[in-house]
Amino acid sequence: MCRIEMKTITARDYRYMRNECNYIGRNDHCIKGYLGATNALLPTDRNKMASSIYEQMRAAQTYHNQENSRIGLHLIFEFAPSECQHLDRKKVLGIGYDIAEKEFPNCITYFSVHDNKEHLHLHMMLSTVMLHN
């Protein structure tokens, strides 16, 4: 069974949000480079991804005047060893796209497959600002 952990990023805690964006795309955690995003431009240069996504999330909050509300969620999806037998990095990244597109279609999401441990897991940063209805 997949275990889901959620960390809420409270209003104006931009330093924590930037740190979480950096953590999601870290080269030593996402070794094979399986990263994705929805409703955002994802640069091809991995060194610029986290800061670019962070800036896009901040711009959306400013534009929609949402700086005094919860600014984000960091979701972690951990798969049981029995599930990992049927999963590879590409499938886990696909799960990230499915979750982002079905559950958060109007939000900026940024996610990656962490493959630095014996089991694959998916990290997802979600801006809580609705871009459109």
TIVO-2410 file (N, C-alpha, C; in nm, 3 decimals):
# residues 133
REC num residu      c1      c2      c3 atome chaine
REC   1      M   0.084  -0.117   0.000     N      A
REC   1      M   0.000   0.000   0.000    CA      A
REC   1      M   0.089   0.124   0.000     C      A
REC   2      C   0.053   0.221  -0.076     N      A
REC   2      C   0.127   0.347  -0.085    CA      A
REC   2      C   0.103   0.430   0.042     C      A
REC   3      R   0.210   0.482   0.099     N      A
REC   3      R   0.200   0.570   0.215    CA      A
REC   3      R   0.216   0.713   0.166     C      A
REC   4      I   0.127   0.801   0.211     N      A
REC   4      I   0.131   0.941   0.169    CA      A
REC   4      I   0.158   1.028   0.290     C      A
REC   5      E   0.254   1.117   0.277     N      A
REC   5      E   0.286   1.214   0.381    CA      A
REC   5      E   0.264   1.353   0.322     C      A
REC   6      M   0.208   1.443   0.401     N      A
REC   6      M   0.183   1.578   0.353    CA      A
REC   6      M   0.239   1.680   0.452     C      A
REC   7      K   0.312   1.778   0.399     N      A
REC   7      K   0.364   1.888   0.479    CA      A
REC   7      K   0.302   2.017   0.426     C      A
REC   8      T   0.236   2.091   0.512     N      A
REC   8      T   0.174   2.217   0.472    CA      A
REC   8      T   0.276   2.329   0.485     C      A
REC   9      I   0.277   2.417   0.386     N      A
REC   9      I   0.364   2.534   0.389    CA      A
REC   9      I   0.274   2.654   0.416     C      A
REC  10      T   0.291   2.713   0.532     N      A
REC  10      T   0.202   2.819   0.577    CA      A
REC  10      T   0.230   2.953   0.508     C      A
REC  11      A   0.142   3.045   0.530     N      A
REC  11      A   0.151   3.178   0.469    CA      A
REC  11      A   0.288   3.241   0.492     C      A
REC  12      R   0.343   3.294   0.385     N      A
REC  12      R   0.468   3.371   0.387    CA      A
REC  12      R   0.593   3.294   0.427     C      A
REC  13      D   0.584   3.160   0.435     N      A
REC  13      D   0.702   3.081   0.470    CA      A
REC  13      D   0.777   3.045   0.341     C      A
REC  14      Y   0.824   3.148   0.273     N      A
REC  14      Y   0.885   3.131   0.141    CA      A
REC  14      Y   1.021   3.063   0.148     C      A
REC  15      R   1.091   3.083   0.258     N      A
REC  15      R   1.221   3.017   0.272    CA      A
REC  15      R   1.203   2.865   0.276     C      A
REC  16      Y   1.105   2.818   0.352     N      A
REC  16      Y   1.077   2.675   0.360    CA      A
REC  16      Y   1.032   2.623   0.223     C      A
REC  17      M   0.949   2.700   0.155     N      A
REC  17      M   0.902   2.659   0.023    CA      A
REC  17      M   1.019   2.646  -0.076     C      A
REC  18      R   1.109   2.743  -0.074     N      A
REC  18      R   1.227   2.738  -0.162    CA      A
REC  18      R   1.313   2.616  -0.129     C      A
REC  19      N   1.332   2.590   0.000     N      A
REC  19      N   1.411   2.474   0.043    CA      A
REC  19      N   1.348   2.343  -0.004     C      A
REC  20      E   1.216   2.333   0.005     N      A
REC  20      E   1.148   2.212  -0.039    CA      A
REC  20      E   1.158   2.194  -0.190     C      A
REC  21      C   1.147   2.302  -0.266     N      A
REC  21      C   1.165   2.293  -0.412    CA      A
REC  21      C   1.306   2.244  -0.444     C      A
REC  22      N   1.405   2.296  -0.373     N      A
REC  22      N   1.543   2.252  -0.393    CA      A
REC  22      N   1.560   2.104  -0.358     C      A
REC  23      Y   1.497   2.062  -0.249     N      A
REC  23      Y   1.509   1.922  -0.205    CA      A
REC  23      Y   1.449   1.828  -0.310     C      A
REC  24      I   1.336   1.863  -0.366     N      A
REC  24      I   1.268   1.776  -0.462    CA      A
REC  24      I   1.357   1.746  -0.582     C      A
REC  25      G   1.429   1.844  -0.632     N      A
REC  25      G   1.509   1.824  -0.752    CA      A
REC  25      G   1.656   1.794  -0.729     C      A
REC  26      R   1.696   1.769  -0.604     N      A
REC  26      R   1.839   1.747  -0.574    CA      A
REC  26      R   1.897   1.633  -0.657     C      A
REC  27      N   2.013   1.658  -0.717     N      A
REC  27      N   2.080   1.559  -0.801    CA      A
REC  27      N   2.112   1.430  -0.727     C      A
REC  28      D   2.143   1.440  -0.599     N      A
REC  28      D   2.180   1.319  -0.525    CA      A
REC  28      D   2.059   1.241  -0.473     C      A
REC  29      H   1.938   1.294  -0.490     N      A
REC  29      H   1.816   1.223  -0.451    CA      A
REC  29      H   1.739   1.177  -0.575     C      A
REC  30      C   1.746   1.255  -0.679     N      A
REC  30      C   1.679   1.225  -0.805    CA      A
REC  30      C   1.789   1.196  -0.908     C      A
REC  31      I   1.858   1.088  -0.885     N      A
REC  31      I   1.982   1.058  -0.956    CA      A
REC  31      I   1.961   1.045  -1.107     C      A
REC  32      K   1.857   0.978  -1.148     N      A
REC  32      K   1.833   0.954  -1.291    CA      A
REC  32      K   1.762   1.069  -1.360     C      A
REC  33      G   1.720   1.170  -1.284     N      A
REC  33      G   1.662   1.290  -1.345    CA      A
REC  33      G   1.518   1.280  -1.390     C      A
REC  34      Y   1.436   1.200  -1.320     N      A
REC  34      Y   1.295   1.190  -1.354    CA      A
REC  34      Y   1.220   1.300  -1.279     C      A
REC  35      L   1.200   1.413  -1.348     N      A
REC  35      L   1.133   1.530  -1.291    CA      A
REC  35      L   1.018   1.570  -1.383     C      A
REC  36      G   0.915   1.632  -1.325     N      A
REC  36      G   0.804   1.679  -1.406    CA      A
REC  36      G   0.738   1.800  -1.343     C      A
REC  37      A   0.651   1.863  -1.419     N      A
REC  37      A   0.575   1.979  -1.371    CA      A
REC  37      A   0.450   1.994  -1.454     C      A
REC  38      T   0.349   2.052  -1.395     N      A
REC  38      T   0.228   2.089  -1.469    CA      A
REC  38      T   0.198   2.235  -1.441     C      A
REC  39      N   0.140   2.302  -1.539     N      A
REC  39      N   0.103   2.444  -1.530    CA      A
REC  39      N   0.223   2.533  -1.501     C      A
REC  40      A   0.340   2.490  -1.545     N      A
REC  40      A   0.463   2.567  -1.525    CA      A
REC  40      A   0.560   2.533  -1.636     C      A
REC  41      L   0.655   2.622  -1.657     N      A
REC  41      L   0.763   2.596  -1.751    CA      A
REC  41      L   0.876   2.529  -1.675     C      A
REC  42      L   0.919   2.415  -1.722     N      A
REC  42      L   1.026   2.341  -1.657    CA      A
REC  42      L   1.153   2.356  -1.740     C      A
REC  43      P   1.250   2.433  -1.692     N      A
REC  43      P   1.374   2.452  -1.768    CA      A
REC  43      P   1.447   2.320  -1.791     C      A
REC  44      T   1.521   2.312  -1.898     N      A
REC  44      T   1.598   2.191  -1.925    CA      A
REC  44      T   1.724   2.183  -1.839     C      A
REC  45      D   1.771   2.294  -1.788     N      A
REC  45      D   1.888   2.298  -1.701    CA      A
REC  45      D   1.845   2.263  -1.558     C      A
REC  46      R   1.886   2.146  -1.510     N      A
REC  46      R   1.845   2.102  -1.376    CA      A
REC  46      R   1.889   2.199  -1.267     C      A
REC  47      N   1.997   2.271  -1.289     N      A
REC  47      N   2.044   2.366  -1.188    CA      A
REC  47      N   1.951   2.485  -1.172     C      A
REC  48      K   1.866   2.508  -1.271     N      A
REC  48      K   1.774   2.622  -1.265    CA      A
REC  48      K   1.630   2.583  -1.235     C      A
REC  49      M   1.601   2.453  -1.231     N      A
REC  49      M   1.463   2.407  -1.215    CA      A
REC  49      M   1.397   2.454  -1.087     C      A
REC  50      A   1.459   2.425  -0.974     N      A
REC  50      A   1.397   2.457  -0.846    CA      A
REC  50      A   1.370   2.606  -0.832     C      A
REC  51      S   1.467   2.689  -0.868     N      A
REC  51      S   1.446   2.832  -0.854    CA      A
REC  51      S   1.341   2.882  -0.953     C      A
REC  52      S   1.337   2.825  -1.072     N      A
REC  52      S   1.237   2.865  -1.171    CA      A
REC  52      S   1.095   2.829  -1.125     C      A
REC  53      I   1.077   2.707  -1.076     N      A
REC  53      I   0.946   2.665  -1.027    CA      A
REC  53      I   0.905   2.751  -0.908     C      A
REC  54      Y   0.998   2.772  -0.816     N      A
REC  54      Y   0.970   2.855  -0.699    CA      A
REC  54      Y   0.924   2.995  -0.743     C      A
REC  55      E   0.996   3.056  -0.836     N      A
REC  55      E   0.961   3.191  -0.882    CA      A
REC  55      E   0.824   3.193  -0.951     C      A
REC  56      Q   0.793   3.088  -1.025     N      A
REC  56      Q   0.662   3.081  -1.091    CA      A
REC  56      Q   0.549   3.068  -0.988     C      A
REC  57      M   0.572   2.989  -0.882     N      A
REC  57      M   0.473   2.975  -0.775    CA      A
REC  57      M   0.454   3.107  -0.702     C      A
REC  58      R   0.564   3.175  -0.673     N      A
REC  58      R   0.556   3.305  -0.605    CA      A
REC  58      R   0.484   3.408  -0.692     C      A
REC  59      A   0.512   3.409  -0.821     N      A
REC  59      A   0.447   3.505  -0.911    CA      A
REC  59      A   0.297   3.480  -0.915     C      A
REC  60      A   0.256   3.354  -0.915     N      A
REC  60      A   0.113   3.322  -0.915    CA      A
REC  60      A   0.047   3.369  -0.786     C      A
REC  61      Q   0.115   3.352  -0.673     N      A
REC  61      Q   0.060   3.398  -0.546    CA      A
REC  61      Q   0.045   3.549  -0.543     C      A
REC  62      T   0.144   3.618  -0.592     N      A
REC  62      T   0.139   3.765  -0.596    CA      A
REC  62      T   0.029   3.811  -0.690     C      A
REC  63      Y   0.023   3.752  -0.809     N      A
REC  63      Y  -0.076   3.792  -0.909    CA      A
REC  63      Y  -0.219   3.771  -0.856     C      A
REC  64      H  -0.242   3.661  -0.786     N      A
REC  64      H  -0.376   3.629  -0.735    CA      A
REC  64      H  -0.398   3.679  -0.593     C      A
REC  65      N  -0.304   3.761  -0.541     N      A
REC  65      N  -0.315   3.821  -0.409    CA      A
REC  65      N  -0.343   3.715  -0.301     C      A
REC  66      Q  -0.262   3.609  -0.302     N      A
REC  66      Q  -0.281   3.497  -0.209    CA      A
REC  66      Q  -0.165   3.481  -0.111     C      A
REC  67      E  -0.089   3.584  -0.087     N      A
REC  67      E   0.029   3.573  -0.003    CA      A
REC  67      E  -0.001   3.552   0.145     C      A
REC  68      N  -0.125   3.576   0.188     N      A
REC  68      N  -0.161   3.560   0.328    CA      A
REC  68      N  -0.234   3.429   0.355     C      A
REC  69      S  -0.235   3.339   0.259     N      A
REC  69      S  -0.298   3.209   0.278    CA      A
REC  69      S  -0.192   3.100   0.270     C      A
REC  70      R  -0.232   2.977   0.295     N      A
REC  70      R  -0.138   2.865   0.282    CA      A
REC  70      R  -0.078   2.871   0.142     C      A
REC  71      I   0.054   2.858   0.130     N      A
REC  71      I   0.117   2.880   0.001    CA      A
REC  71      I   0.157   2.752  -0.071     C      A
REC  72      G   0.154   2.639  -0.002     N      A
REC  72      G   0.193   2.517  -0.072    CA      A
REC  72      G   0.177   2.392   0.011     C      A
REC  73      L   0.190   2.280  -0.058     N      A
REC  73      L   0.190   2.148   0.003    CA      A
REC  73      L   0.306   2.069  -0.054     C      A
REC  74      H   0.373   1.995   0.031     N      A
REC  74      H   0.477   1.902  -0.013    CA      A
REC  74      H   0.421   1.763   0.016     C      A
REC  75      L   0.395   1.688  -0.090     N      A
REC  75      L   0.341   1.553  -0.078    CA      A
REC  75      L   0.451   1.452  -0.107     C      A
REC  76      I   0.453   1.344  -0.030     N      A
REC  76      I   0.549   1.238  -0.050    CA      A
REC  76      I   0.471   1.107  -0.062     C      A
REC  77      F   0.493   1.037  -0.171     N      A
REC  77      F   0.427   0.909  -0.196    CA      A
REC  77      F   0.533   0.800  -0.189     C      A
REC  78      E   0.522   0.714  -0.088     N      A
REC  78      E   0.617   0.604  -0.072    CA      A
REC  78      E   0.545   0.474  -0.104     C      A
REC  79      F   0.609   0.393  -0.186     N      A
REC  79      F   0.549   0.269  -0.231    CA      A
REC  79      F   0.607   0.151  -0.154     C      A
REC  80      A   0.522   0.056  -0.120     N      A
REC  80      A   0.565  -0.064  -0.048    CA      A
REC  80      A   0.655  -0.148  -0.138     C      A
REC  81      P   0.745  -0.225  -0.078     N      A
REC  81      P   0.834  -0.310  -0.159    CA      A
REC  81      P   0.758  -0.398  -0.258     C      A
REC  82      S   0.641  -0.449  -0.218     N      A
REC  82      S   0.563  -0.533  -0.310    CA      A
REC  82      S   0.513  -0.453  -0.430     C      A
REC  83      E   0.484  -0.325  -0.412     N      A
REC  83      E   0.442  -0.240  -0.522    CA      A
REC  83      E   0.559  -0.206  -0.614     C      A
REC  84      C   0.677  -0.191  -0.556     N      A
REC  84      C   0.795  -0.152  -0.633    CA      A
REC  84      C   0.837  -0.259  -0.734     C      A
REC  85      Q   0.793  -0.383  -0.712     N      A
REC  85      Q   0.823  -0.488  -0.807    CA      A
REC  85      Q   0.764  -0.456  -0.944     C      A
REC  86      H   0.654  -0.383  -0.945     N      A
REC  86      H   0.582  -0.353  -1.069    CA      A
REC  86      H   0.603  -0.209  -1.115     C      A
REC  87      L   0.686  -0.136  -1.045     N      A
REC  87      L   0.707   0.005  -1.078    CA      A
REC  87      L   0.852   0.030  -1.119     C      A
REC  88      D   0.869   0.123  -1.210     N      A
REC  88      D   1.002   0.174  -1.243    CA      A
REC  88      D   0.993   0.326  -1.239     C      A
REC  89      R   1.101   0.394  -1.262     N      A
REC  89      R   1.104   0.540  -1.253    CA      A
REC  89      R   1.001   0.605  -1.346     C      A
REC  90      K   0.991   0.554  -1.467     N      A
REC  90      K   0.898   0.612  -1.565    CA      A
REC  90      K   0.753   0.598  -1.518     C      A
REC  91      K   0.717   0.484  -1.462     N      A
REC  91      K   0.580   0.463  -1.413    CA      A
REC  91      K   0.551   0.554  -1.293     C      A
REC  92      V   0.648   0.567  -1.204     N      A
REC  92      V   0.628   0.654  -1.087    CA      A
REC  92      V   0.614   0.799  -1.132     C      A
REC  93      L   0.694   0.843  -1.229     N      A
REC  93      L   0.679   0.978  -1.282    CA      A
REC  93      L   0.540   0.994  -1.346     C      A
REC  94      G   0.493   0.892  -1.416     N      A
REC  94      G   0.358   0.894  -1.473    CA      A
REC  94      G   0.251   0.909  -1.367     C      A
REC  95      I   0.271   0.845  -1.251     N      A
REC  95      I   0.179   0.861  -1.139    CA      A
REC  95      I   0.177   1.006  -1.095     C      A
REC  96      G   0.294   1.070  -1.093     N      A
REC  96      G   0.301   1.212  -1.058    CA      A
REC  96      G   0.218   1.297  -1.154     C      A
REC  97      Y   0.233   1.273  -1.284     N      A
REC  97      Y   0.154   1.347  -1.382    CA      A
REC  97      Y   0.005   1.319  -1.364     C      A
REC  98      D  -0.032   1.193  -1.341     N      A
REC  98      D  -0.174   1.158  -1.322    CA      A
REC  98      D  -0.233   1.232  -1.202     C      A
REC  99      I  -0.162   1.230  -1.091     N      A
REC  99      I  -0.211   1.298  -0.969    CA      A
REC  99      I  -0.225   1.448  -0.996     C      A
REC 100      A  -0.122   1.507  -1.054     N      A
REC 100      A  -0.123   1.652  -1.080    CA      A
REC 100      A  -0.238   1.691  -1.172     C      A
REC 101      E  -0.256   1.617  -1.280     N      A
REC 101      E  -0.357   1.653  -1.380    CA      A
REC 101      E  -0.499   1.622  -1.334     C      A
REC 102      K  -0.519   1.516  -1.257     N      A
REC 102      K  -0.654   1.477  -1.215    CA      A
REC 102      K  -0.698   1.546  -1.087     C      A
REC 103      E  -0.606   1.557  -0.991     N      A
REC 103      E  -0.643   1.610  -0.860    CA      A
REC 103      E  -0.616   1.759  -0.844     C      A
REC 104      F  -0.517   1.812  -0.916     N      A
REC 104      F  -0.478   1.953  -0.902    CA      A
REC 104      F  -0.464   2.019  -1.039     C      A
REC 105      P  -0.568   2.012  -1.123     N      A
REC 105      P  -0.553   2.058  -1.262    CA      A
REC 105      P  -0.527   2.207  -1.277     C      A
REC 106      N  -0.560   2.286  -1.177     N      A
REC 106      N  -0.547   2.431  -1.187    CA      A
REC 106      N  -0.435   2.487  -1.101     C      A
REC 107      C  -0.344   2.402  -1.058     N      A
REC 107      C  -0.235   2.444  -0.970    CA      A
REC 107      C  -0.100   2.411  -1.035     C      A
REC 108      I   0.001   2.487  -0.997     N      A
REC 108      I   0.137   2.455  -1.039    CA      A
REC 108      I   0.185   2.338  -0.953     C      A
REC 109      T   0.237   2.236  -1.019     N      A
REC 109      T   0.296   2.125  -0.946    CA      A
REC 109      T   0.438   2.101  -0.998     C      A
REC 110      Y   0.521   2.050  -0.911     N      A
REC 110      Y   0.660   2.016  -0.944    CA      A
REC 110      Y   0.689   1.887  -0.871     C      A
REC 111      F   0.740   1.788  -0.940     N      A
REC 111      F   0.758   1.659  -0.876    CA      A
REC 111      F   0.877   1.584  -0.934     C      A
REC 112      S   0.927   1.488  -0.855     N      A
REC 112      S   1.040   1.409  -0.899    CA      A
REC 112      S   1.035   1.271  -0.834     C      A
REC 113      V   1.100   1.178  -0.901     N      A
REC 113      V   1.115   1.042  -0.850    CA      A
REC 113      V   1.248   1.036  -0.777     C      A
REC 114      H   1.243   1.011  -0.649     N      A
REC 114      H   1.367   0.995  -0.572    CA      A
REC 114      H   1.406   0.849  -0.576     C      A
REC 115      D   1.528   0.826  -0.621     N      A
REC 115      D   1.578   0.690  -0.639    CA      A
REC 115      D   1.709   0.668  -0.563     C      A
REC 116      N   1.724   0.740  -0.454     N      A
REC 116      N   1.848   0.731  -0.376    CA      A
REC 116      N   1.840   0.628  -0.263     C      A
REC 117      K   1.727   0.562  -0.249     N      A
REC 117      K   1.710   0.459  -0.147    CA      A
REC 117      K   1.671   0.329  -0.215     C      A
REC 118      E   1.650   0.225  -0.134     N      A
REC 118      E   1.616   0.095  -0.193    CA      A
REC 118      E   1.477   0.093  -0.256     C      A
REC 119      H   1.394   0.190  -0.225     N      A
REC 119      H   1.261   0.196  -0.285    CA      A
REC 119      H   1.241   0.332  -0.351     C      A
REC 120      L   1.168   0.332  -0.461     N      A
REC 120      L   1.136   0.457  -0.529    CA      A
REC 120      L   1.028   0.530  -0.451     C      A
REC 121      H   1.034   0.662  -0.451     N      A
REC 121      H   0.928   0.742  -0.392    CA      A
REC 121      H   0.914   0.872  -0.471     C      A
REC 122      L   0.797   0.929  -0.465     N      A
REC 122      L   0.763   1.048  -0.543    CA      A
REC 122      L   0.745   1.166  -0.449     C      A
REC 123      H   0.815   1.276  -0.478     N      A
REC 123      H   0.797   1.400  -0.404    CA      A
REC 123      H   0.724   1.498  -0.495     C      A
REC 124      M   0.627   1.568  -0.441     N      A
REC 124      M   0.548   1.662  -0.519    CA      A
REC 124      M   0.530   1.792  -0.442     C      A
REC 125      M   0.565   1.904  -0.505     N      A
REC 125      M   0.539   2.036  -0.448    CA      A
REC 125      M   0.418   2.091  -0.522     C      A
REC 126      L   0.323   2.139  -0.446     N      A
REC 126      L   0.198   2.187  -0.502    CA      A
REC 126      L   0.172   2.328  -0.454     C      A
REC 127      S   0.157   2.420  -0.547     N      A
REC 127      S   0.115   2.555  -0.511    CA      A
REC 127      S  -0.036   2.551  -0.487     C      A
REC 128      T  -0.080   2.611  -0.381     N      A
REC 128      T  -0.224   2.605  -0.349    CA      A
REC 128      T  -0.304   2.716  -0.416     C      A
REC 129      V  -0.239   2.796  -0.497     N      A
REC 129      V  -0.308   2.902  -0.570    CA      A
REC 129      V  -0.372   2.844  -0.696     C      A
REC 130      M  -0.501   2.866  -0.711     N      A
REC 130      M  -0.572   2.822  -0.831    CA      A
REC 130      M  -0.543   2.920  -0.943     C      A
REC 131      L  -0.486   2.870  -1.052     N      A
REC 131      L  -0.449   2.958  -1.164    CA      A
REC 131      L  -0.571   2.999  -1.246     C      A
REC 132      H  -0.666   2.909  -1.261     N      A
REC 132      H  -0.788   2.935  -1.338    CA      A
REC 132      H  -0.892   2.833  -1.295     C      A
REC 133      N  -1.015   2.858  -1.331     N      A
REC 133      N  -1.125   2.766  -1.296    CA      A
REC 133      N  -1.166   2.682  -1.414     C      A
***
